[in-house]
Amino acid sequence: MSDILEVIKSRRTIKHFLPKFVSWDSIAHIIDAARHAPSCGNVQNWKFIVILDQNQKNQIAEAAYDQTDISLAGALIIVCAEPEKAERYYGLRGERLYSIQNSAAAIQNMLLEAQSLGLGSAWIGAFDEDVLRSSCGIPPEVRPQAIVAIGYPQEIPQMPPKYPLETLVYFHKWRNKIRDPAKYTNDIASILARKAHSVTEAMQKKGHSFSPQQDELHENL
Ligand SMILES: Cc1cc2nc3c(=O)[nH]c(=O)nc-3n(C[C@H](O)[C@H](O)[C@H](O)COP(=O)(O)O)c2cc1C
């Protein structure tokens, strides 16, 4: 797979893994993708704890409020933020907001790299922080952001519903929707198809049955 949009769209959250070994090479590629993520002022205030030991994977699955299926993942990677580093340069905003965003960018890179390597992944955010901290020896100044589960999927779930593009986009001002998104994306084919359809309908209402010519369509744009 090489088209990035294809990788993005085909990635799914995998909850059930095959009990299969994930190579260190793959794990290294996934963390390499993480470290290339953008971060505020390039502070790169993240660390990654790789968990391969089965007993510890079980503990962590328990810490994740008994999401026991993740214990079958080949690797669990705890993504940790070091908020103090961002706070040094950006104050409260760095500590509270940018640190989370930095880690989120790194996590998404990991999921996408896993997908491009043919592996499944899950972003696990629901966990008891204290239990996770004690299992991994995470100090108080470091904040665990997510457990990333990596492994071979038992099955690929269907894509869950995603909102259509036109419901998510405003132009220039909050809530300002455009009447014709195709015009903004230069999607001439859609505009022509719609016009052709409306002209044909109008003709049919008047009793004509022929298809409109391209020239007429252009005039109607
Ligand atoms: C911040 C965050 C926390 C999440 N926590 C969990 C979790 O604890 N358990 C889980 O099964 N999925 C978790 N997910 C995955 C979402 O449930 C999943 O991304 C969503 O249902 C959409 O499915 P998709 O990833 O296949 O597109 C989390 C995702 C994010 C971004």
The ligand as an SDF file (V2000), in Angstrom:
LIG
                    3D

 31 33  0  0  0  0  0  0  0  0999 V2000
   -8.6240    9.0900   22.4540 C   0  0  0  0  0  0  0  0  0  0  0  0
   -9.1120    7.7280   22.0170 C   0  0  0  0  0  0  0  0  0  0  0  0
   -9.3520    6.7600   22.9750 C   0  0  0  0  0  0  0  0  0  0  0  0
   -9.7760    5.4920   22.5870 C   0  0  0  0  0  0  0  0  0  0  0  0
   -9.9250    4.5140   23.5380 N   0  0  0  0  0  0  0  0  0  0  0  0
  -10.3310    3.2770   23.1710 C   0  0  0  0  0  0  0  0  0  0  0  0
  -10.4430    2.2480   24.1470 C   0  0  0  0  0  0  0  0  0  0  0  0
  -10.1510    2.4130   25.3210 O   0  0  0  0  0  0  0  0  0  0  0  0
  -10.8810    1.0290   23.7210 N   0  0  0  0  0  0  0  0  0  0  0  0
  -11.1870    0.7730   22.4080 C   0  0  0  0  0  0  0  0  0  0  0  0
  -11.5760   -0.3550   22.0990 O   0  0  0  0  0  0  0  0  0  0  0  0
  -11.0480    1.7370   21.4490 N   0  0  0  0  0  0  0  0  0  0  0  0
  -10.6260    2.9660   21.8030 C   0  0  0  0  0  0  0  0  0  0  0  0
  -10.4640    3.9500   20.8490 N   0  0  0  0  0  0  0  0  0  0  0  0
  -10.7290    3.6210   19.4290 C   0  0  0  0  0  0  0  0  0  0  0  0
  -12.0810    4.1610   18.9710 C   0  0  0  0  0  0  0  0  0  0  0  0
  -13.1020    3.4400   19.6050 O   0  0  0  0  0  0  0  0  0  0  0  0
  -12.1560    4.0350   17.4250 C   0  0  0  0  0  0  0  0  0  0  0  0
  -11.1440    4.8330   16.8570 O   0  0  0  0  0  0  0  0  0  0  0  0
  -13.5100    4.4770   16.8620 C   0  0  0  0  0  0  0  0  0  0  0  0
  -14.5160    3.6030   17.2820 O   0  0  0  0  0  0  0  0  0  0  0  0
  -13.5240    4.5510   15.3420 C   0  0  0  0  0  0  0  0  0  0  0  0
  -13.1760    3.3230   14.7670 O   0  0  0  0  0  0  0  0  0  0  0  0
  -11.9420    3.2330   13.7320 P   0  0  0  0  0  0  0  0  0  0  0  0
  -10.6950    3.5490   14.5230 O   0  0  0  0  0  0  0  0  0  0  0  0
  -11.9510    1.8170   13.2190 O   0  0  0  0  0  0  0  0  0  0  0  0
  -12.1890    4.2200   12.6420 O   0  0  0  0  0  0  0  0  0  0  0  0
  -10.0000    5.2020   21.2180 C   0  0  0  0  0  0  0  0  0  0  0  0
   -9.7380    6.1910   20.2570 C   0  0  0  0  0  0  0  0  0  0  0  0
   -9.2690    7.4270   20.6400 C   0  0  0  0  0  0  0  0  0  0  0  0
   -8.9330    8.4550   19.5750 C   0  0  0  0  0  0  0  0  0  0  0  0
  1  2  1  0
  2  3  1  0
  2 30  2  0
  3  4  2  0
  4  5  1  0
  4 28  1  0
  5  6  2  0
  6  7  1  0
  6 13  1  0
  7  8  2  0
  7  9  1  0
  9 10  1  0
 10 11  2  0
 10 12  1  0
 12 13  2  0
 13 14  1  0
 14 15  1  0
 14 28  1  0
 15 16  1  0
 16 17  1  0
 16 18  1  0
 18 19  1  0
 18 20  1  0
 20 21  1  0
 20 22  1  0
 22 23  1  0
 23 24  1  0
 24 25  2  0
 24 26  1  0
 24 27  1  0
 28 29  2  0
 29 30  1  0
 30 31  1  0
M  END
$$$$
